[in-house]
Amino acid sequence: MANLEATPATSSPNFPAAELASILREHLIKVVRARFRRKGLPLPTSDDEVVVMVVELDSMTVVELLSNLDDLVPFKVTESVVKAGGYDTISAAVEHVVGRLAAKWAKHHSGVTV
């Protein structure tokens, strides 16, 4: 009789897209609000409006916030996930960075060096 031992299925943990997006969004809103306050410029009171309004977000601003994501991913988050030149909206920055992190997550959990 053949020995039929079950081999445990290996699966990677779920990618925390919502948590990463929330953290980035929150920090970028704070940055934009502080910038507008310093310059005495009006800004919508709704965070949802701030997220989609056209603002200049240079890549260094986004890179400075990456350390806030370290506890959610099993690899070092580097500036390689940020688009050179920056972004026009908070939502564009969040979408791009989270997309890049998803790719790094998949590579990390497939055993490919990130």
N, C-alpha and C positions, 0 to 999 in steps of 0.2 A: 504494500500500500504506500502510495507516495505521500511524502510529508508536505502538507499544504499550510505553510505558515503565512499569515497575513503580514504584508509589509505595510507599515504606516504610510498613509498618503502625506506627501509634503505639499504644503501650500503656503504661500507668502501671506503675511498679515495684510489686511485691507489698507490701502493707501488712504491716509487721513486728509483727503482733499478739502473737506469742509472746514476742518480745524485750521489747516494751513492758510486757507483763503481768508478765514475770519481774522486770524492774527495779523496777516499782511494788511488787510482792509482797515482794521482798527488803527494800526500804527500809521498807515499812510494818511488816513483821515486826520489824525492828530497833527501830523507834519503839515498838511495843507492848511488846516485851521490855524495853526500857530503862525505860518507864513503870512496868511491873509490878515490876521490880527496885528502882526508887527507892522505891516504896510498900511493898516487902516482901511483895507478893502472890504467891501461887503461880501458875504458868503451865505449861501442858503442854510437854513437851520436844519434841514433834513439831511441825514447822512446819505440816504439813497440818492439825493440830488448831487451831493458833493462827489460821490463815487463816479458819476457819469459826466460831470462837467469837464470841459477841456481846461487842463492845468499842465504846467510844465513840471514833469517829474524826471529829473536827470538820473542817470544810472547810479551815480554815487549815493544818492538819497536812498534808493532801493537797496543797494548793497549794504548800507549801514544798518538796515533792519533785519538782515538775514540771520543774525545770531539769535533772534527771537524764535527761530524755527528749530533750533538744534535739538530740543527735547522731544520733538515729534518724529524725527527721522533718524535712522540708524547710520547715517553717514554725515560727513562734514558738508555743510551747505556753503558752496563757494560762489564767487562772483560770476562764474560761468553760467549760472541760471538766469542772469539778468541781461537784457538786451542792451548792447552798446548804443548810446545815444538817448536812452531813456524812453519815456512813455508820455502819451497825451492825456490819459485818464487813469484814475486809480483802478478802474475795472480792467483796463487793458494790462496794466502792470500785474495785477493779481492773477488774471487769466494766464498770462505768459509764464510767470514764475512758477505757478502751480503746475502748469503743463510740463515745464522742464523738470520740476521735481518728480513728477509722476514717471517720467522717462528714467530718471536716475534711480528711483525706487524700484522700478521693474528690472533694471540692470543689476542693481544690488541684490535683489532677491533671486535672480536667475544664476547668480554666481559669477557674473561678468564684473570685472574690476571697473569701478566708477571713477 
